[in-house]
Amino acid sequence: MKRIAVLGITGSIGISTVEVVKQHSNDFKIVLASSNNNYHKLFELAEELNIPELIISNSTLKQKITDIPKNSNLSFGEEELQRKIESVECDIILNAISGSAGLRSSITTLSCGKDLALANKESLVMAGHKIKTMLEYSDSNLTPVDSEHSAIMQAMGNSSPEEISSIILTASGGPFLDLPLNEFRNITLADTLKHPTWEMGAKITVDSATMMNKGLEIIEAHWLFNKSYDDIKAVIHPQSIVHSFVEFVDGSIMAQLSFPTMKIPILNALTHPNHLKSNISKTNILDLPNLNFKELSTERYPLFAIAVNAGIQGGIMPTVLNAANEAAIDLFLSKKIQFVDISKIIEKQISTFNNFQDPEIEDIININKDVYIQTKQNYKNLI
């Protein structure tokens, strides 16, 4: 039985992981689980799955909580989360923490030589250069959980980077794929949160609508698969059946297909390089809709180009991109700005920041925090 730590268990990826574990209770056991704020759901899952170690990273909740699950130990705070990652006896840690808050946990996991199933995009976006170096000198394995990168990993198989001509990520196009550009100013928050094919948390759903998520995934793919940005592309695929393509130097193309569910890439990350027999999701090819692909328009999705360019620049620029994006999404979710203002804010922040190469982890964490705060405080001047 494989012992799993699930960080961010109350989010959408965490809940999908729980469903995978419940359907394969003889194969997996959750031994540690964390949440930032949602302690009610955390305790419910702990009771149901008998999870021995629980962590609430928001330490301000310590005074509020009195009753905890009877068979669980409860700890509080970010520092305690890092200590538990180091000390827990487990086979793999699945990092499903949302946003830049997940970076430290990825670094800690790799620092202590434990295997990492990574659903936290920001870890590689902000610190891909550090994580790549850590993996070269670590006993850890990193397996991606994102459906696109899971698809690429499976399609590549045991091929070397030299055998790969290009990587092609697919994007649904989000809810505004066919909306006339002159109507973008009228987009509401409710419109944005209605993704046509995936059920996700609010932050990544907004990222999908702006296509920032695909830009971040291009940066991730660069670090995960050792390919230059020139060899990583993205296309629109509204049906979300093909999760990515790998083009080989001989001209052949491999793809991974399934109906859109995160359970398959989660299960694959927990069992890689093996495939575990499962009934969690089945795809009947006779039930598939017609599959369409078209070019990704940077006029419709300006943040995609901005994100890829930040990745090409490297250094601290992806961190600035990430911080400005997180701040702009928070402003949009609180209805302080319009949808079209998100890209304006991010582009302005990036254009005024002086880049530098090879930032240390503490530089990344501090600058991410500073840019986030500055963006939230100064957003009216950035629009």
C-alpha positions as CSV (number, residue, x, y, z in Angstrom):
1,M,0.0,0.0,0.0
2,K,1.3,3.4,-1.0
3,R,1.3,6.1,1.7
4,I,0.4,9.5,0.4
5,A,0.5,13.1,1.8
6,V,-2.0,15.4,0.2
7,L,-1.3,19.1,0.6
8,G,-4.3,21.2,-0.2
9,I,-6.7,18.3,0.2
10,T,-9.8,20.5,0.4
11,G,-9.3,22.1,-3.1
12,S,-10.5,20.7,-6.4
13,I,-7.4,18.5,-7.0
14,G,-7.3,17.4,-3.4
15,I,-10.9,16.3,-3.5
16,S,-10.4,14.4,-6.8
17,T,-7.4,12.7,-5.1
18,V,-9.6,11.6,-2.2
19,E,-12.0,10.1,-4.7
20,V,-9.2,8.2,-6.4
21,V,-8.0,6.9,-3.0
22,K,-11.5,5.9,-1.9
23,Q,-11.9,3.8,-5.1
24,H,-8.5,2.2,-4.5
25,S,-8.5,1.8,-0.8
26,N,-6.4,-1.3,-1.0
27,D,-3.7,0.5,-2.9
28,F,-3.4,4.0,-1.2
29,K,-3.6,5.4,2.3
30,I,-3.5,9.1,3.1
31,V,-1.2,9.6,6.1
32,L,-1.0,13.4,6.1
33,A,-3.4,16.1,4.8
34,S,-3.3,19.9,4.9
35,S,-5.7,22.8,4.2
36,N,-5.3,26.5,4.5
37,N,-8.7,27.6,5.8
38,N,-11.3,24.9,5.2
39,Y,-10.9,23.0,8.5
40,H,-14.6,21.7,8.4
41,K,-13.9,19.8,5.2
42,L,-10.5,18.7,6.4
43,F,-11.9,17.2,9.6
44,E,-14.7,15.5,7.6
45,L,-12.2,13.8,5.3
46,A,-10.0,12.9,8.3
47,E,-12.9,11.2,10.0
48,E,-13.9,9.3,6.8
49,L,-10.4,8.2,5.8
50,N,-8.8,8.0,9.3
51,I,-6.0,10.4,8.4
52,P,-3.5,10.5,11.3
53,E,-1.7,13.8,10.6
54,L,-3.6,17.1,9.8
55,I,-2.2,20.6,9.3
56,I,-4.0,23.9,9.0
57,S,-1.4,26.3,7.5
58,N,-3.4,29.4,8.5
59,S,-2.2,29.6,12.1
60,T,-4.7,32.3,13.0
61,L,-7.4,29.6,13.1
62,K,-5.7,28.0,16.1
63,Q,-7.8,29.9,18.7
64,K,-11.0,29.1,16.9
65,I,-10.8,25.3,16.7
66,T,-11.5,23.2,19.8
67,D,-12.8,19.8,18.6
68,I,-10.6,17.7,16.2
69,P,-11.0,14.2,14.8
70,K,-10.4,11.7,17.6
71,N,-7.7,9.6,15.7
72,S,-5.8,12.6,14.3
73,N,-3.1,14.9,15.4
74,L,-3.6,18.6,14.4
75,S,-0.8,21.1,13.8
76,F,-0.9,24.8,12.7
77,G,1.2,27.1,10.6
78,E,3.3,27.2,7.5
79,E,6.5,26.2,9.4
80,E,4.8,23.2,11.0
81,L,3.7,22.1,7.5
82,Q,7.3,22.1,6.3
83,R,8.4,20.1,9.4
84,K,5.7,17.6,8.8
85,I,6.7,17.2,5.2
86,E,10.2,16.4,6.3
87,S,9.2,14.0,9.1
88,V,6.2,12.1,7.7
89,E,6.8,8.6,6.6
90,C,5.2,8.3,3.2
91,D,5.9,7.2,-0.4
92,I,4.8,10.3,-2.3
93,I,3.7,13.8,-1.5
94,L,1.0,15.3,-3.8
95,N,1.2,19.1,-3.8
96,A,-2.2,20.5,-4.7
97,I,-1.8,23.8,-2.9
98,S,-3.1,26.6,-5.0
99,G,-0.9,29.4,-6.2
100,S,2.5,30.6,-5.0
101,A,1.8,29.3,-1.5
102,G,2.7,25.9,-2.7
103,L,6.3,26.7,-3.7
104,R,7.9,26.1,-0.3
105,S,6.3,22.7,0.1
106,S,7.7,21.6,-3.3
107,I,11.2,22.7,-2.3
108,T,11.0,21.0,1.1
109,T,9.7,17.8,-0.4
110,L,12.6,17.6,-2.9
111,S,15.1,18.8,-0.3
112,C,14.4,15.7,1.9
113,G,14.5,13.3,-1.0
114,K,10.8,12.5,-1.2
115,D,8.8,11.8,-4.4
116,L,6.6,14.7,-5.5
117,A,3.4,14.6,-7.5
118,L,3.1,18.2,-8.6
119,A,-0.2,19.9,-9.2
120,N,1.1,23.3,-8.2
121,K,2.0,25.1,-11.4
122,E,3.7,28.0,-9.6
123,S,6.5,25.8,-8.2
124,L,8.0,25.3,-11.7
125,V,6.9,28.7,-13.1
126,M,8.7,30.6,-10.3
127,A,11.5,28.3,-9.5
128,G,11.9,25.9,-12.4
129,H,15.7,26.6,-12.5
130,K,16.1,25.6,-8.9
131,I,13.9,22.6,-9.0
132,K,15.7,21.3,-12.1
133,T,19.0,21.5,-10.2
134,M,17.6,19.9,-7.1
135,L,16.3,16.9,-9.1
136,E,19.7,16.4,-10.6
137,Y,21.2,15.9,-7.1
138,S,18.3,14.3,-5.3
139,D,16.8,10.9,-4.9
140,S,13.4,12.4,-5.5
141,N,11.2,11.9,-8.6
142,L,8.8,14.6,-9.8
143,T,5.7,13.5,-11.6
144,P,3.3,16.1,-13.1
145,V,-0.4,16.0,-12.2
146,D,-1.6,18.6,-14.7
147,S,-3.6,16.8,-17.4
148,E,-1.5,18.3,-20.2
149,H,1.9,17.4,-18.7
150,S,0.7,14.0,-17.6
151,A,-0.4,13.4,-21.3
152,I,3.1,14.6,-22.5
153,M,4.9,12.3,-20.1
154,Q,2.8,9.3,-21.2
155,A,3.2,10.1,-24.9
156,M,6.9,10.5,-24.6
157,G,7.4,7.2,-22.9
158,N,11.1,6.4,-22.6
159,S,12.1,8.6,-25.5
160,S,15.0,11.0,-25.0
161,P,14.6,14.8,-25.5
162,E,16.6,14.5,-28.7
163,E,13.9,12.3,-30.2
164,I,11.2,14.9,-29.5
165,S,10.7,17.5,-32.2
166,S,8.0,19.5,-30.4
167,I,5.4,19.4,-27.7
168,I,1.9,20.6,-28.4
169,L,-0.4,21.5,-25.5
170,T,-4.1,21.7,-26.0
171,A,-6.4,24.4,-24.6
172,S,-10.2,24.4,-24.4
173,G,-10.4,28.1,-25.1
174,G,-12.4,28.7,-22.0
175,P,-15.9,30.3,-21.9
176,F,-15.1,33.1,-24.3
177,L,-13.7,31.2,-27.2
178,D,-16.4,32.5,-29.6
179,L,-17.3,35.8,-27.9
180,P,-16.9,38.8,-30.1
181,L,-13.9,40.8,-29.0
182,N,-15.9,44.0,-28.7
183,E,-18.0,42.3,-26.0
184,F,-15.1,41.5,-23.7
185,R,-15.7,44.6,-21.7
186,N,-19.1,43.3,-20.7
187,I,-17.8,40.0,-19.3
188,T,-19.0,39.3,-15.7
189,L,-17.5,37.2,-13.0
190,A,-20.3,34.7,-13.2
191,D,-19.6,34.4,-17.0
192,T,-15.9,33.8,-16.3
193,L,-16.5,31.0,-13.7
194,K,-18.6,28.9,-16.2
195,H,-15.9,26.7,-17.7
196,P,-17.3,24.7,-20.6
197,T,-15.5,21.4,-20.0
198,W,-13.7,21.4,-16.6
199,E,-14.8,21.8,-13.0
200,M,-12.0,23.7,-11.2
201,G,-11.3,26.2,-8.4
202,A,-12.0,29.9,-9.0
203,K,-8.4,30.9,-9.6
204,I,-7.5,28.4,-12.3
205,T,-11.0,28.9,-13.9
206,V,-10.1,32.6,-14.4
207,D,-6.7,31.6,-15.6
208,S,-8.3,29.3,-18.2
209,A,-10.6,32.1,-19.4
210,T,-7.6,34.5,-19.9
211,M,-5.4,31.7,-21.2
212,M,-2.8,32.6,-18.5
213,N,-2.9,28.9,-17.5
214,K,-1.7,27.8,-20.9
215,G,1.2,30.3,-20.7
216,L,2.1,28.9,-17.3
217,E,1.9,25.4,-18.6
218,I,4.3,26.3,-21.5
219,I,6.8,27.4,-18.8
220,E,6.2,24.2,-16.8
221,A,6.7,22.1,-19.9
222,H,10.0,23.8,-20.6
223,W,11.4,22.7,-17.2
224,L,9.7,19.3,-17.1
225,F,10.8,18.1,-20.5
226,N,14.0,20.0,-21.2
227,K,12.7,21.6,-24.4
228,S,13.3,25.1,-25.7
229,Y,10.3,27.5,-25.9
230,D,10.6,27.4,-29.7
231,D,9.7,23.7,-29.5
232,I,6.6,24.1,-27.2
233,K,3.3,25.1,-28.7
234,A,-0.4,25.4,-27.8
235,V,-3.5,24.9,-29.9
236,I,-7.2,25.4,-29.2
237,H,-9.1,22.1,-28.7
238,P,-12.6,22.9,-27.4
239,Q,-13.7,19.3,-26.6
240,S,-10.8,18.8,-24.1
241,I,-10.4,15.1,-25.2
242,V,-6.8,15.2,-26.5
243,H,-4.8,16.5,-23.5
244,S,-1.5,17.1,-25.4
245,F,0.6,15.9,-28.4
246,V,4.2,14.9,-28.7
247,E,5.8,15.2,-32.2
248,F,8.8,13.1,-32.8
249,V,11.7,13.8,-35.1
250,D,10.6,11.1,-37.5
251,G,7.3,13.0,-38.1
252,S,5.1,10.7,-36.0
253,I,2.8,12.3,-33.4
254,M,1.5,10.7,-30.2
255,A,-1.4,11.9,-28.1
256,Q,-3.2,10.9,-24.9
257,L,-7.0,11.0,-24.9
258,S,-9.7,10.8,-22.3
259,F,-12.9,12.5,-21.3
260,P,-12.0,15.5,-19.1
261,T,-11.4,14.4,-15.6
262,M,-8.5,15.0,-13.2
263,K,-8.8,11.5,-11.7
264,I,-6.8,9.9,-14.5
265,P,-3.7,12.1,-14.3
266,I,-3.9,12.0,-10.5
267,L,-3.9,8.2,-10.6
268,N,-1.1,8.1,-13.1
269,A,1.0,10.4,-11.0
270,L,0.5,8.2,-8.0
271,T,1.5,5.0,-9.9
272,H,3.9,6.2,-12.5
273,P,5.6,4.5,-14.4
274,N,3.0,1.8,-14.0
275,H,-0.7,1.8,-14.8
276,L,-3.1,0.6,-12.1
277,K,-6.2,-1.2,-13.3
278,S,-9.1,1.1,-12.5
279,N,-12.7,2.0,-13.3
280,I,-12.6,5.6,-12.2
281,S,-13.1,6.9,-15.7
282,K,-13.6,5.1,-19.0
283,T,-13.6,6.7,-22.4
284,N,-15.5,5.0,-25.2
285,I,-14.1,6.2,-28.5
286,L,-17.4,5.6,-30.2
287,D,-18.9,8.2,-27.8
288,L,-16.4,10.9,-28.6
289,P,-17.6,14.1,-30.3
290,N,-15.9,15.4,-33.4
291,L,-12.5,16.7,-32.4
292,N,-11.4,20.2,-33.6
293,F,-8.2,22.1,-33.4
294,K,-7.4,25.7,-34.3
295,E,-4.7,28.3,-33.8
296,L,-4.6,30.1,-30.5
297,S,-5.2,33.8,-31.1
298,T,-3.0,36.1,-29.0
299,E,-5.4,39.0,-29.8
300,R,-8.1,37.1,-28.0
301,Y,-5.8,35.8,-25.3
302,P,-3.0,38.5,-24.8
303,L,-2.0,37.0,-21.5
304,F,-0.8,33.8,-23.2
305,A,1.8,35.7,-25.1
306,I,2.8,37.8,-22.1
307,A,3.3,34.6,-20.0
308,V,5.4,32.8,-22.6
309,N,7.5,35.9,-23.1
310,A,8.1,36.1,-19.3
311,G,9.2,32.4,-19.4
312,I,11.6,33.2,-22.2
313,Q,13.1,36.1,-20.3
314,G,13.5,33.8,-17.3
315,G,15.1,35.1,-14.1
316,I,12.7,36.8,-11.7
317,M,10.3,37.7,-14.5
318,P,8.0,34.6,-14.2
319,T,7.7,35.4,-10.5
320,V,6.6,39.0,-11.2
321,L,4.1,37.5,-13.8
322,N,2.7,35.1,-11.2
323,A,2.4,37.7,-8.4
324,A,0.7,40.3,-10.6
325,N,-1.7,37.6,-11.9
326,E,-2.6,36.3,-8.5
327,A,-3.3,39.9,-7.3
328,A,-5.3,40.8,-10.4
329,I,-7.4,37.6,-10.1
330,D,-8.1,38.4,-6.4
331,L,-9.2,41.9,-7.5
332,F,-11.4,40.5,-10.2
333,L,-13.0,37.9,-7.8
334,S,-13.8,40.7,-5.4
335,K,-15.3,42.7,-8.3
336,K,-12.9,45.6,-8.0
337,I,-11.8,45.4,-11.6
338,Q,-13.2,44.2,-14.9
339,F,-12.1,41.1,-16.8
340,V,-10.2,43.1,-19.4
341,D,-8.3,44.9,-16.7
342,I,-6.5,41.7,-15.6
343,S,-4.2,41.7,-18.7
344,K,-3.6,45.5,-18.4
345,I,-2.4,45.2,-14.8
346,I,-0.1,42.3,-15.5
347,E,1.4,43.8,-18.6
348,K,2.1,47.1,-16.8
349,Q,3.8,45.4,-13.8
350,I,6.0,43.3,-16.1
351,S,7.0,46.3,-18.2
352,T,8.2,48.3,-15.3
353,F,10.2,45.6,-13.4
354,N,14.0,45.1,-13.8
355,N,14.7,41.5,-14.4
356,F,17.7,39.6,-13.0
357,Q,18.8,36.0,-13.6
358,D,19.1,33.0,-11.3
359,P,17.1,34.3,-8.2
360,E,17.4,32.3,-5.0
361,I,14.3,30.8,-3.4
362,E,14.1,33.6,-0.8
363,D,14.3,36.2,-3.5
364,I,11.5,34.5,-5.3
365,I,9.3,34.3,-2.2
366,N,10.0,37.9,-1.1
367,I,9.5,39.5,-4.6
368,N,6.4,37.5,-5.2
369,K,4.9,38.8,-1.9
370,D,6.1,42.4,-2.6
371,V,4.7,42.5,-6.2
372,Y,1.4,41.0,-5.0
373,I,0.9,43.6,-2.3
374,Q,2.0,46.5,-4.5
375,T,-0.4,45.3,-7.3
376,K,-3.3,45.1,-4.9
377,Q,-2.5,48.5,-3.4
378,N,-1.8,50.3,-6.7
379,Y,-4.2,48.6,-9.1
380,K,-6.1,51.8,-10.0
381,N,-2.9,53.4,-11.4
382,L,-2.1,50.2,-13.4
383,I,-5.4,50.1,-15.3
